[in-house]
Amino acid sequence: MVDDSVPAVPWWRGRRTWVIAGAGVVVAGAATVALVAQASGAACAAVAATSGQATYYAADGSGNCSFDKVSEPLVVALGNAEYRAGAACGGYLDVTGPKGTVRVKVTDRCPECAAGHIDLSRQAFARIGDVSAGIIKVTYSQVANPPVPGPMTVRVKEGSSRYWLALRFDNTSNPLASAELQSGGAWKALGHTDYNYWIAESGAGNGPFTVRVTDTAGRRTTLSGITLTPGTVQRPGAAAAGTTAAKTTGPARTSAAASAVASPAASLAAAAEGSFGAPLELATTSPAADPAATGAATGRHC
């Protein structure tokens, strides 16, 4: 709900419908993270920029990606081609307009947006253009390994049981390429939905569960101690693993805005153990109170 001081939602917003994720309770678990080495070993990677246009809508941080609402949503909705059935969820874009650059998180889908048309939250739009304009010209590019405001979290969807399990991950920095559930000493791939939950269709028993996720930059994180508590957000503690794994290749990208190849730091120098609430990407990222305040769309991100 937007207060009376906010201008009326433009006409192009009238057709939007959303899948809203409920809020959750935070509970503790355990996690380990391993850095997946990149073949190039480069610290930075060139990022392709897309030229297009931006509109705005009354976003609150939730939407088709099923993330929770936030008080100051610097977020963006992408058209079907760039949303890629949820594969873009959780990634970040640097968007440059007439008044500057803002960093936004991909949280939603804009069904009526053609390729090159992005739909920003009103707060994000106001940082780079005049709200009264309604539509502005922009350039935007995906950010590689951006800082995130906290540790990775896992939400267990309502309706989950020993026979069907759905998990949503947040604060992943890059979008996720895969998620696997440990079962009987092996890893079982989870299916991804367009509303950004990872599904074990036949369930996984009563838990607790261990899950391994790999992002589009090849960075791998293992989360353990996830409990079967539907409707809750679990925030595991963090421990950095001093090892690297073979490179994992993410899925093919289908849009110019999502064509960046990320390169994390070469490896973690030594094992380190973090306390509850510490960021998972200890070697590659650090918390940022305002992700929009860091980085600019310069074509390179380190």
Contacts in CASP RR format, 6 or more apart in sequence:
PFRMAT RR
TARGET T0000
AUTHOR 0000-0000-0000
METHOD contacts of the structure
MODEL  1
MVDDSVPAVPWWRGRRTWVIAGAGVVVAGAATVALVAQASGAACAAVAAT
SGQATYYAADGSGNCSFDKVSEPLVVALGNAEYRAGAACGGYLDVTGPKG
TVRVKVTDRCPECAAGHIDLSRQAFARIGDVSAGIIKVTYSQVANPPVPG
PMTVRVKEGSSRYWLALRFDNTSNPLASAELQSGGAWKALGHTDYNYWIA
ESGAGNGPFTVRVTDTAGRRTTLSGITLTPGTVQRPGAAAAGTTAAKTTG
PARTSAAASAVASPAASLAAAAEGSFGAPLELATTSPAADPAATGAATGR
HC
1 58 0 8 1.000
2 9 0 8 1.000
2 58 0 8 1.000
2 122 0 8 1.000
6 58 0 8 1.000
6 122 0 8 1.000
7 131 0 8 1.000
7 132 0 8 1.000
9 57 0 8 1.000
9 58 0 8 1.000
10 55 0 8 1.000
10 56 0 8 1.000
10 57 0 8 1.000
10 134 0 8 1.000
12 55 0 8 1.000
12 112 0 8 1.000
13 55 0 8 1.000
13 57 0 8 1.000
13 58 0 8 1.000
15 111 0 8 1.000
15 112 0 8 1.000
16 57 0 8 1.000
16 110 0 8 1.000
16 111 0 8 1.000
18 62 0 8 1.000
18 63 0 8 1.000
18 64 0 8 1.000
18 108 0 8 1.000
19 63 0 8 1.000
19 64 0 8 1.000
19 66 0 8 1.000
19 195 0 8 1.000
20 62 0 8 1.000
20 63 0 8 1.000
20 66 0 8 1.000
21 62 0 8 1.000
21 63 0 8 1.000
21 66 0 8 1.000
21 67 0 8 1.000
21 68 0 8 1.000
21 155 0 8 1.000
21 168 0 8 1.000
22 62 0 8 1.000
22 68 0 8 1.000
22 231 0 8 1.000
23 68 0 8 1.000
23 69 0 8 1.000
23 233 0 8 1.000
24 68 0 8 1.000
24 155 0 8 1.000
24 231 0 8 1.000
24 232 0 8 1.000
24 233 0 8 1.000
25 229 0 8 1.000
25 231 0 8 1.000
25 232 0 8 1.000
25 233 0 8 1.000
26 153 0 8 1.000
26 232 0 8 1.000
26 233 0 8 1.000
26 234 0 8 1.000
26 235 0 8 1.000
27 227 0 8 1.000
27 229 0 8 1.000
27 232 0 8 1.000
27 233 0 8 1.000
27 234 0 8 1.000
27 235 0 8 1.000
28 234 0 8 1.000
28 235 0 8 1.000
28 236 0 8 1.000
28 237 0 8 1.000
28 276 0 8 1.000
29 224 0 8 1.000
29 225 0 8 1.000
29 226 0 8 1.000
29 227 0 8 1.000
29 234 0 8 1.000
29 235 0 8 1.000
29 236 0 8 1.000
29 237 0 8 1.000
30 223 0 8 1.000
30 224 0 8 1.000
30 225 0 8 1.000
30 236 0 8 1.000
30 237 0 8 1.000
30 239 0 8 1.000
31 151 0 8 1.000
31 152 0 8 1.000
31 221 0 8 1.000
31 222 0 8 1.000
31 223 0 8 1.000
31 224 0 8 1.000
31 236 0 8 1.000
31 237 0 8 1.000
31 238 0 8 1.000
31 239 0 8 1.000
31 280 0 8 1.000
32 221 0 8 1.000
32 222 0 8 1.000
32 224 0 8 1.000
32 238 0 8 1.000
32 239 0 8 1.000
32 240 0 8 1.000
32 241 0 8 1.000
33 219 0 8 1.000
33 220 0 8 1.000
33 221 0 8 1.000
33 222 0 8 1.000
33 238 0 8 1.000
33 239 0 8 1.000
33 240 0 8 1.000
33 241 0 8 1.000
33 280 0 8 1.000
33 281 0 8 1.000
33 282 0 8 1.000
34 219 0 8 1.000
34 220 0 8 1.000
34 221 0 8 1.000
34 222 0 8 1.000
34 241 0 8 1.000
34 242 0 8 1.000
34 243 0 8 1.000
34 244 0 8 1.000
34 245 0 8 1.000
35 219 0 8 1.000
35 220 0 8 1.000
35 241 0 8 1.000
35 242 0 8 1.000
35 244 0 8 1.000
35 245 0 8 1.000
35 264 0 8 1.000
35 265 0 8 1.000
35 267 0 8 1.000
35 268 0 8 1.000
35 283 0 8 1.000
35 284 0 8 1.000
36 214 0 8 1.000
36 217 0 8 1.000
36 218 0 8 1.000
36 219 0 8 1.000
36 220 0 8 1.000
36 244 0 8 1.000
36 245 0 8 1.000
36 246 0 8 1.000
36 247 0 8 1.000
36 248 0 8 1.000
36 264 0 8 1.000
37 244 0 8 1.000
37 245 0 8 1.000
37 246 0 8 1.000
37 247 0 8 1.000
37 266 0 8 1.000
37 267 0 8 1.000
38 217 0 8 1.000
38 218 0 8 1.000
38 247 0 8 1.000
38 263 0 8 1.000
38 264 0 8 1.000
39 247 0 8 1.000
40 263 0 8 1.000
41 263 0 8 1.000
41 266 0 8 1.000
42 263 0 8 1.000
43 263 0 8 1.000
43 265 0 8 1.000
43 266 0 8 1.000
43 302 0 8 1.000
44 144 0 8 1.000
44 263 0 8 1.000
44 300 0 8 1.000
44 301 0 8 1.000
44 302 0 8 1.000
45 144 0 8 1.000
45 260 0 8 1.000
45 261 0 8 1.000
45 262 0 8 1.000
45 263 0 8 1.000
45 300 0 8 1.000
45 301 0 8 1.000
46 260 0 8 1.000
46 299 0 8 1.000
46 300 0 8 1.000
47 141 0 8 1.000
47 142 0 8 1.000
47 143 0 8 1.000
47 144 0 8 1.000
47 260 0 8 1.000
47 299 0 8 1.000
47 300 0 8 1.000
47 301 0 8 1.000
48 141 0 8 1.000
48 256 0 8 1.000
48 257 0 8 1.000
48 259 0 8 1.000
48 260 0 8 1.000
49 139 0 8 1.000
49 140 0 8 1.000
49 141 0 8 1.000
49 297 0 8 1.000
49 299 0 8 1.000
50 116 0 8 1.000
50 139 0 8 1.000
50 140 0 8 1.000
50 141 0 8 1.000
50 255 0 8 1.000
50 256 0 8 1.000
50 257 0 8 1.000
51 116 0 8 1.000
51 137 0 8 1.000
51 138 0 8 1.000
51 139 0 8 1.000
52 116 0 8 1.000
52 117 0 8 1.000
52 118 0 8 1.000
52 137 0 8 1.000
52 138 0 8 1.000
52 139 0 8 1.000
52 140 0 8 1.000
53 116 0 8 1.000
53 117 0 8 1.000
53 118 0 8 1.000
53 135 0 8 1.000
53 136 0 8 1.000
53 137 0 8 1.000
53 138 0 8 1.000
54 95 0 8 1.000
54 97 0 8 1.000
54 117 0 8 1.000
54 118 0 8 1.000
54 119 0 8 1.000
54 120 0 8 1.000
54 125 0 8 1.000
54 128 0 8 1.000
54 135 0 8 1.000
54 136 0 8 1.000
54 138 0 8 1.000
54 140 0 8 1.000
55 117 0 8 1.000
55 118 0 8 1.000
55 119 0 8 1.000
55 120 0 8 1.000
55 125 0 8 1.000
55 134 0 8 1.000
55 135 0 8 1.000
56 119 0 8 1.000
56 120 0 8 1.000
56 121 0 8 1.000
56 122 0 8 1.000
56 124 0 8 1.000
56 125 0 8 1.000
56 126 0 8 1.000
56 131 0 8 1.000
56 134 0 8 1.000
57 77 0 8 1.000
57 119 0 8 1.000
57 120 0 8 1.000
57 121 0 8 1.000
57 122 0 8 1.000
58 121 0 8 1.000
58 122 0 8 1.000
59 73 0 8 1.000
59 75 0 8 1.000
59 77 0 8 1.000
59 107 0 8 1.000
59 108 0 8 1.000
59 120 0 8 1.000
59 121 0 8 1.000
59 122 0 8 1.000
59 123 0 8 1.000
60 69 0 8 1.000
60 70 0 8 1.000
60 73 0 8 1.000
60 121 0 8 1.000
61 67 0 8 1.000
61 68 0 8 1.000
61 69 0 8 1.000
61 70 0 8 1.000
61 73 0 8 1.000
61 75 0 8 1.000
61 105 0 8 1.000
61 107 0 8 1.000
61 108 0 8 1.000
61 121 0 8 1.000
62 68 0 8 1.000
62 69 0 8 1.000
62 107 0 8 1.000
62 108 0 8 1.000
63 77 0 8 1.000
63 107 0 8 1.000
63 108 0 8 1.000
63 109 0 8 1.000
64 77 0 8 1.000
64 83 0 8 1.000
64 86 0 8 1.000
64 89 0 8 1.000
64 107 0 8 1.000
64 108 0 8 1.000
64 109 0 8 1.000
64 194 0 8 1.000
64 195 0 8 1.000
64 196 0 8 1.000
65 86 0 8 1.000
65 89 0 8 1.000
65 90 0 8 1.000
65 106 0 8 1.000
65 107 0 8 1.000
65 108 0 8 1.000
65 109 0 8 1.000
65 195 0 8 1.000
65 196 0 8 1.000
66 89 0 8 1.000
66 155 0 8 1.000
66 168 0 8 1.000
66 195 0 8 1.000
66 196 0 8 1.000
66 197 0 8 1.000
67 89 0 8 1.000
67 90 0 8 1.000
67 105 0 8 1.000
67 107 0 8 1.000
67 168 0 8 1.000
67 170 0 8 1.000
67 196 0 8 1.000
68 155 0 8 1.000
68 170 0 8 1.000
68 233 0 8 1.000
72 123 0 8 1.000
73 107 0 8 1.000
73 121 0 8 1.000
73 123 0 8 1.000
73 124 0 8 1.000
74 102 0 8 1.000
74 103 0 8 1.000
74 104 0 8 1.000
74 105 0 8 1.000
74 121 0 8 1.000
74 123 0 8 1.000
74 124 0 8 1.000
74 127 0 8 1.000
74 290 0 8 1.000
74 291 0 8 1.000
74 292 0 8 1.000
75 104 0 8 1.000
75 105 0 8 1.000
75 106 0 8 1.000
75 107 0 8 1.000
75 108 0 8 1.000
75 120 0 8 1.000
75 121 0 8 1.000
75 124 0 8 1.000
76 93 0 8 1.000
76 95 0 8 1.000
76 104 0 8 1.000
76 105 0 8 1.000
76 106 0 8 1.000
76 107 0 8 1.000
76 108 0 8 1.000
76 118 0 8 1.000
76 119 0 8 1.000
76 120 0 8 1.000
76 121 0 8 1.000
76 124 0 8 1.000
77 83 0 8 1.000
77 106 0 8 1.000
77 107 0 8 1.000
77 108 0 8 1.000
77 109 0 8 1.000
77 110 0 8 1.000
77 113 0 8 1.000
77 118 0 8 1.000
77 119 0 8 1.000
77 120 0 8 1.000
78 88 0 8 1.000
78 106 0 8 1.000
78 108 0 8 1.000
78 109 0 8 1.000
78 110 0 8 1.000
78 113 0 8 1.000
78 118 0 8 1.000
78 119 0 8 1.000
78 257 0 8 1.000
79 109 0 8 1.000
79 110 0 8 1.000
79 111 0 8 1.000
79 112 0 8 1.000
79 113 0 8 1.000
79 114 0 8 1.000
79 115 0 8 1.000
79 117 0 8 1.000
79 118 0 8 1.000
79 119 0 8 1.000
80 109 0 8 1.000
80 111 0 8 1.000
80 113 0 8 1.000
81 114 0 8 1.000
81 115 0 8 1.000
81 254 0 8 1.000
81 255 0 8 1.000
82 88 0 8 1.000
82 115 0 8 1.000
82 116 0 8 1.000
82 118 0 8 1.000
82 254 0 8 1.000
82 255 0 8 1.000
82 257 0 8 1.000
82 258 0 8 1.000
83 89 0 8 1.000
83 106 0 8 1.000
83 109 0 8 1.000
83 110 0 8 1.000
83 194 0 8 1.000
84 253 0 8 1.000
84 254 0 8 1.000
84 255 0 8 1.000
84 258 0 8 1.000
85 192 0 8 1.000
85 194 0 8 1.000
86 109 0 8 1.000
86 192 0 8 1.000
86 193 0 8 1.000
86 194 0 8 1.000
86 195 0 8 1.000
86 196 0 8 1.000
87 175 0 8 1.000
87 192 0 8 1.000
87 251 0 8 1.000
87 258 0 8 1.000
88 106 0 8 1.000
88 175 0 8 1.000
88 258 0 8 1.000
89 106 0 8 1.000
89 107 0 8 1.000
89 175 0 8 1.000
89 196 0 8 1.000
90 105 0 8 1.000
90 106 0 8 1.000
90 107 0 8 1.000
90 170 0 8 1.000
90 172 0 8 1.000
90 174 0 8 1.000
90 175 0 8 1.000
90 176 0 8 1.000
90 196 0 8 1.000
91 105 0 8 1.000
91 106 0 8 1.000
91 142 0 8 1.000
91 143 0 8 1.000
91 146 0 8 1.000
91 172 0 8 1.000
91 173 0 8 1.000
91 174 0 8 1.000
91 175 0 8 1.000
92 103 0 8 1.000
92 104 0 8 1.000
92 105 0 8 1.000
92 106 0 8 1.000
92 142 0 8 1.000
92 143 0 8 1.000
92 146 0 8 1.000
92 173 0 8 1.000
92 291 0 8 1.000
93 103 0 8 1.000
93 104 0 8 1.000
93 106 0 8 1.000
93 118 0 8 1.000
93 140 0 8 1.000
93 141 0 8 1.000
93 142 0 8 1.000
93 143 0 8 1.000
93 257 0 8 1.000
94 101 0 8 1.000
94 102 0 8 1.000
94 103 0 8 1.000
94 140 0 8 1.000
94 141 0 8 1.000
94 143 0 8 1.000
94 295 0 8 1.000
94 296 0 8 1.000
94 297 0 8 1.000
94 301 0 8 1.000
95 101 0 8 1.000
95 102 0 8 1.000
95 103 0 8 1.000
95 104 0 8 1.000
95 118 0 8 1.000
95 120 0 8 1.000
95 124 0 8 1.000
95 128 0 8 1.000
95 138 0 8 1.000
95 139 0 8 1.000
95 140 0 8 1.000
95 297 0 8 1.000
96 128 0 8 1.000
96 138 0 8 1.000
96 139 0 8 1.000
96 140 0 8 1.000
96 296 0 8 1.000
96 297 0 8 1.000
97 128 0 8 1.000
97 129 0 8 1.000
97 136 0 8 1.000
97 137 0 8 1.000
97 138 0 8 1.000
97 139 0 8 1.000
98 128 0 8 1.000
98 129 0 8 1.000
98 130 0 8 1.000
98 136 0 8 1.000
98 137 0 8 1.000
99 127 0 8 1.000
99 128 0 8 1.000
99 129 0 8 1.000
99 130 0 8 1.000
100 127 0 8 1.000
100 128 0 8 1.000
100 129 0 8 1.000
101 128 0 8 1.000
101 295 0 8 1.000
101 296 0 8 1.000
101 297 0 8 1.000
102 120 0 8 1.000
102 124 0 8 1.000
102 127 0 8 1.000
102 128 0 8 1.000
102 292 0 8 1.000
103 143 0 8 1.000
103 146 0 8 1.000
103 291 0 8 1.000
103 292 0 8 1.000
103 293 0 8 1.000
103 294 0 8 1.000
103 295 0 8 1.000
104 120 0 8 1.000
104 121 0 8 1.000
104 124 0 8 1.000
104 292 0 8 1.000
105 291 0 8 1.000
106 175 0 8 1.000
108 119 0 8 1.000
109 194 0 8 1.000
110 117 0 8 1.000
110 118 0 8 1.000
110 119 0 8 1.000
113 119 0 8 1.000
115 255 0 8 1.000
116 257 0 8 1.000
118 138 0 8 1.000
118 140 0 8 1.000
118 257 0 8 1.000
122 131 0 8 1.000
124 292 0 8 1.000
125 131 0 8 1.000
125 134 0 8 1.000
125 136 0 8 1.000
127 292 0 8 1.000
128 136 0 8 1.000
128 138 0 8 1.000
129 136 0 8 1.000
130 136 0 8 1.000
139 297 0 8 1.000
140 257 0 8 1.000
140 297 0 8 1.000
141 257 0 8 1.000
141 260 0 8 1.000
141 297 0 8 1.000
141 299 0 8 1.000
142 257 0 8 1.000
142 258 0 8 1.000
142 259 0 8 1.000
142 260 0 8 1.000
143 260 0 8 1.000
143 295 0 8 1.000
143 301 0 8 1.000
144 174 0 8 1.000
144 217 0 8 1.000
144 260 0 8 1.000
144 261 0 8 1.000
144 262 0 8 1.000
144 263 0 8 1.000
144 301 0 8 1.000
145 173 0 8 1.000
145 174 0 8 1.000
145 217 0 8 1.000
145 219 0 8 1.000
145 262 0 8 1.000
145 263 0 8 1.000
145 264 0 8 1.000
145 281 0 8 1.000
145 284 0 8 1.000
145 285 0 8 1.000
145 301 0 8 1.000
146 173 0 8 1.000
146 174 0 8 1.000
146 285 0 8 1.000
146 291 0 8 1.000
146 294 0 8 1.000
146 301 0 8 1.000
147 173 0 8 1.000
147 285 0 8 1.000
147 286 0 8 1.000
147 287 0 8 1.000
147 288 0 8 1.000
147 291 0 8 1.000
147 294 0 8 1.000
148 171 0 8 1.000
148 172 0 8 1.000
148 173 0 8 1.000
148 279 0 8 1.000
148 281 0 8 1.000
148 285 0 8 1.000
148 287 0 8 1.000
148 288 0 8 1.000
148 291 0 8 1.000
149 171 0 8 1.000
149 287 0 8 1.000
149 288 0 8 1.000
149 289 0 8 1.000
149 291 0 8 1.000
150 171 0 8 1.000
150 277 0 8 1.000
150 279 0 8 1.000
150 287 0 8 1.000
151 171 0 8 1.000
151 235 0 8 1.000
151 236 0 8 1.000
151 237 0 8 1.000
151 238 0 8 1.000
151 277 0 8 1.000
151 278 0 8 1.000
151 279 0 8 1.000
151 280 0 8 1.000
152 169 0 8 1.000
152 170 0 8 1.000
152 171 0 8 1.000
152 172 0 8 1.000
152 221 0 8 1.000
152 223 0 8 1.000
152 236 0 8 1.000
152 280 0 8 1.000
153 169 0 8 1.000
153 170 0 8 1.000
153 171 0 8 1.000
153 233 0 8 1.000
153 234 0 8 1.000
153 235 0 8 1.000
153 236 0 8 1.000
154 167 0 8 1.000
154 168 0 8 1.000
154 169 0 8 1.000
154 211 0 8 1.000
154 223 0 8 1.000
154 226 0 8 1.000
154 233 0 8 1.000
154 234 0 8 1.000
154 236 0 8 1.000
155 167 0 8 1.000
155 168 0 8 1.000
155 169 0 8 1.000
155 170 0 8 1.000
155 231 0 8 1.000
155 232 0 8 1.000
155 233 0 8 1.000
155 234 0 8 1.000
156 165 0 8 1.000
156 166 0 8 1.000
156 167 0 8 1.000
156 226 0 8 1.000
156 227 0 8 1.000
156 228 0 8 1.000
156 229 0 8 1.000
156 230 0 8 1.000
156 231 0 8 1.000
156 232 0 8 1.000
156 234 0 8 1.000
157 166 0 8 1.000
157 167 0 8 1.000
157 168 0 8 1.000
157 197 0 8 1.000
157 230 0 8 1.000
157 231 0 8 1.000
158 230 0 8 1.000
158 231 0 8 1.000
159 166 0 8 1.000
159 230 0 8 1.000
160 166 0 8 1.000
160 228 0 8 1.000
160 230 0 8 1.000
161 203 0 8 1.000
161 228 0 8 1.000
161 230 0 8 1.000
162 203 0 8 1.000
162 204 0 8 1.000
162 205 0 8 1.000
162 206 0 8 1.000
162 207 0 8 1.000
162 228 0 8 1.000
163 202 0 8 1.000
163 203 0 8 1.000
163 205 0 8 1.000
164 199 0 8 1.000
164 200 0 8 1.000
164 201 0 8 1.000
164 202 0 8 1.000
164 203 0 8 1.000
165 181 0 8 1.000
165 199 0 8 1.000
165 200 0 8 1.000
165 203 0 8 1.000
165 204 0 8 1.000
165 205 0 8 1.000
165 209 0 8 1.000
165 228 0 8 1.000
166 193 0 8 1.000
166 197 0 8 1.000
166 198 0 8 1.000
166 199 0 8 1.000
166 200 0 8 1.000
167 179 0 8 1.000
167 190 0 8 1.000
167 197 0 8 1.000
167 198 0 8 1.000
167 211 0 8 1.000
167 226 0 8 1.000
168 196 0 8 1.000
168 197 0 8 1.000
168 198 0 8 1.000
169 176 0 8 1.000
169 179 0 8 1.000
169 198 0 8 1.000
169 213 0 8 1.000
170 233 0 8 1.000
171 279 0 8 1.000
171 280 0 8 1.000
172 213 0 8 1.000
172 215 0 8 1.000
173 215 0 8 1.000
173 219 0 8 1.000
173 281 0 8 1.000
173 284 0 8 1.000
173 285 0 8 1.000
174 215 0 8 1.000
174 216 0 8 1.000
174 217 0 8 1.000
174 219 0 8 1.000
174 262 0 8 1.000
175 215 0 8 1.000
175 216 0 8 1.000
175 258 0 8 1.000
176 192 0 8 1.000
176 198 0 8 1.000
176 213 0 8 1.000
176 214 0 8 1.000
176 215 0 8 1.000
176 216 0 8 1.000
177 214 0 8 1.000
177 215 0 8 1.000
177 216 0 8 1.000
177 218 0 8 1.000
177 248 0 8 1.000
177 249 0 8 1.000
177 250 0 8 1.000
177 251 0 8 1.000
178 189 0 8 1.000
178 190 0 8 1.000
178 213 0 8 1.000
178 214 0 8 1.000
178 248 0 8 1.000
178 250 0 8 1.000
179 189 0 8 1.000
179 190 0 8 1.000
179 191 0 8 1.000
179 192 0 8 1.000
179 198 0 8 1.000
179 211 0 8 1.000
179 212 0 8 1.000
179 213 0 8 1.000
179 214 0 8 1.000
180 187 0 8 1.000
180 188 0 8 1.000
180 189 0 8 1.000
180 190 0 8 1.000
180 211 0 8 1.000
180 212 0 8 1.000
180 213 0 8 1.000
181 187 0 8 1.000
181 188 0 8 1.000
181 190 0 8 1.000
181 200 0 8 1.000
181 204 0 8 1.000
181 209 0 8 1.000
181 210 0 8 1.000
181 211 0 8 1.000
182 188 0 8 1.000
182 209 0 8 1.000
182 210 0 8 1.000
182 211 0 8 1.000
182 212 0 8 1.000
183 204 0 8 1.000
187 212 0 8 1.000
188 200 0 8 1.000
188 204 0 8 1.000
190 198 0 8 1.000
190 199 0 8 1.000
190 200 0 8 1.000
190 211 0 8 1.000
191 198 0 8 1.000
191 199 0 8 1.000
191 201 0 8 1.000
192 198 0 8 1.000
192 199 0 8 1.000
193 199 0 8 1.000
205 228 0 8 1.000
206 228 0 8 1.000
207 226 0 8 1.000
207 227 0 8 1.000
207 228 0 8 1.000
208 224 0 8 1.000
208 225 0 8 1.000
208 226 0 8 1.000
208 227 0 8 1.000
208 228 0 8 1.000
209 224 0 8 1.000
209 225 0 8 1.000
209 226 0 8 1.000
209 227 0 8 1.000
209 228 0 8 1.000
210 222 0 8 1.000
210 223 0 8 1.000
210 224 0 8 1.000
210 225 0 8 1.000
210 226 0 8 1.000
211 222 0 8 1.000
211 223 0 8 1.000
211 224 0 8 1.000
211 226 0 8 1.000
212 220 0 8 1.000
212 221 0 8 1.000
212 222 0 8 1.000
212 223 0 8 1.000
213 220 0 8 1.000
213 221 0 8 1.000
213 223 0 8 1.000
214 220 0 8 1.000
214 221 0 8 1.000
214 248 0 8 1.000
214 250 0 8 1.000
215 221 0 8 1.000
215 262 0 8 1.000
216 250 0 8 1.000
216 251 0 8 1.000
216 253 0 8 1.000
216 262 0 8 1.000
217 261 0 8 1.000
217 262 0 8 1.000
217 263 0 8 1.000
217 264 0 8 1.000
218 247 0 8 1.000
218 248 0 8 1.000
218 249 0 8 1.000
218 250 0 8 1.000
218 262 0 8 1.000
218 264 0 8 1.000
219 264 0 8 1.000
219 281 0 8 1.000
219 284 0 8 1.000
220 245 0 8 1.000
220 248 0 8 1.000
221 280 0 8 1.000
223 236 0 8 1.000
224 236 0 8 1.000
225 236 0 8 1.000
226 234 0 8 1.000
226 236 0 8 1.000
227 234 0 8 1.000
235 276 0 8 1.000
235 277 0 8 1.000
236 280 0 8 1.000
237 274 0 8 1.000
237 275 0 8 1.000
237 276 0 8 1.000
237 277 0 8 1.000
237 278 0 8 1.000
238 274 0 8 1.000
238 277 0 8 1.000
238 278 0 8 1.000
238 279 0 8 1.000
238 280 0 8 1.000
238 282 0 8 1.000
239 271 0 8 1.000
239 272 0 8 1.000
239 273 0 8 1.000
239 274 0 8 1.000
240 268 0 8 1.000
240 271 0 8 1.000
240 272 0 8 1.000
240 273 0 8 1.000
240 274 0 8 1.000
240 282 0 8 1.000
240 283 0 8 1.000
241 268 0 8 1.000
241 271 0 8 1.000
242 267 0 8 1.000
242 268 0 8 1.000
242 269 0 8 1.000
242 270 0 8 1.000
242 271 0 8 1.000
242 272 0 8 1.000
243 268 0 8 1.000
244 267 0 8 1.000
244 268 0 8 1.000
253 259 0 8 1.000
260 301 0 8 1.000
264 283 0 8 1.000
264 284 0 8 1.000
265 283 0 8 1.000
265 284 0 8 1.000
268 282 0 8 1.000
268 283 0 8 1.000
272 282 0 8 1.000
274 282 0 8 1.000
279 285 0 8 1.000
279 286 0 8 1.000
279 287 0 8 1.000
288 294 0 8 1.000
295 301 0 8 1.000
END
